[in-house]
Amino acid sequence: MARKKVSYTHKLARTLALLADPGLLLVSSKRSGESNVMTIGWATVGIIWGKPIFVVMVRPSRYTYEFIEDSGVFTVNVPTMEMRDWVMVCGTQSGRELDKFKAYNVPTEQAKHVPSIVIAECPMVYECQVVHTNDVIPENLDPSIEASAYGGKDYHRLYYGEILGAYASEAF
Ligand SMILES: Cc1cc2nc3c(=O)[nH]c(=O)nc-3n(C[C@H](O)[C@H](O)[C@H](O)COP(=O)(O)O)c2cc1C
C-alpha cells in the first residue's frame, strides 16, 4: 500500500481507538530474518527522553517475546476493518504452531528504518527501535490489577520503541 511519511501523532486518536477494538498488529523479526505477528490491546504512545516512543507490553510466554529480545526492533501496524478476522487469529494463535503470514497469505513489505517488515495492507505503520525495557513489578502494582491481569504469573515486559518512522496512506 502507498503510504507517506507522517508525524507519529498523525490520527493518533484513531490508532488508539483501534488499539481497544479490534487491536493493533505487533510484528517483530529475528536477526536471522524470520518474522512473527501478534495482536496487542495494551500500549501507549508519547514523548519520553525527548523522543517519540511506542510502548508495547509483551508477556514472556508469547513467541513474539523471543523475536523482540533477539533483534530489539518491532513495527506496529494498524489494521483495516477487513482484517478483523485475521487480527483475532493473530491474538489467539501462536506463531509457534502456525505461520500467521503464510497460512493466510498476508503480504508484507520491508520496513524502512528497522530490519523488520510491515504488513502491506495496513494503512498506518510505526517502525520502532527498542531503547529501554522493564518488567511489571508485582509489588509495585495495584493489587486489583495484579489479580485481574496476572494472578501471580507471566508479567509483561514493556518495550519502549523509539518511533523512527511513521507512515500513513492518503485514506487513513
Ligand atoms: C484483542 C487482543 C489484544 C491482545 N493484547 C496483548 C498484549 O497487549 N500483550 C500480550 O502479551 N498479549 C496480547 N494478546 C494476546 C496475544 O496476541 C496472543 O497470545 C498471541 O497468540 C501471541 O502470539 P505469538 O505466540 O505468536 O507471539 C492480545 C490478544 C487479543 C485477542
The ligand as a Gaussian input file, in Angstrom:
#p B3LYP/6-31G(d) Opt

LIG

0 1
 C       -7.505000      -8.075000      21.336000
 C       -6.260000      -8.740000      21.885000
 C       -5.290000      -7.967000      22.483000
 C       -4.112000      -8.572000      22.991000
 N       -3.154000      -7.785000      23.574000
 C       -1.995000      -8.338000      24.033000
 C       -0.962000      -7.510000      24.592000
 O       -1.050000      -6.272000      24.625000
 N        0.153000      -8.138000      25.083000
 C        0.291000      -9.510000      25.070000
 O        1.325000     -10.031000      25.534000
 N       -0.670000     -10.305000      24.505000
 C       -1.800000      -9.753000      23.980000
 N       -2.754000     -10.537000      23.398000
 C       -2.537000     -11.993000      23.282000
 C       -1.622000     -12.372000      22.099000
 O       -1.963000     -11.643000      20.924000
 C       -1.754000     -13.889000      21.804000
 O       -1.354000     -14.618000      22.935000
 C       -0.991000     -14.333000      20.568000
 O       -1.471000     -15.610000      20.187000
 C        0.517000     -14.388000      20.774000
 O        1.122000     -14.812000      19.577000
 P        2.622000     -15.351000      19.496000
 O        2.767000     -16.501000      20.487000
 O        2.764000     -15.779000      18.067000
 O        3.507000     -14.187000      19.864000
 C       -3.932000      -9.966000      22.892000
 C       -4.933000     -10.743000      22.282000
 C       -6.074000     -10.142000      21.779000
 C       -7.131000     -11.009000      21.107000

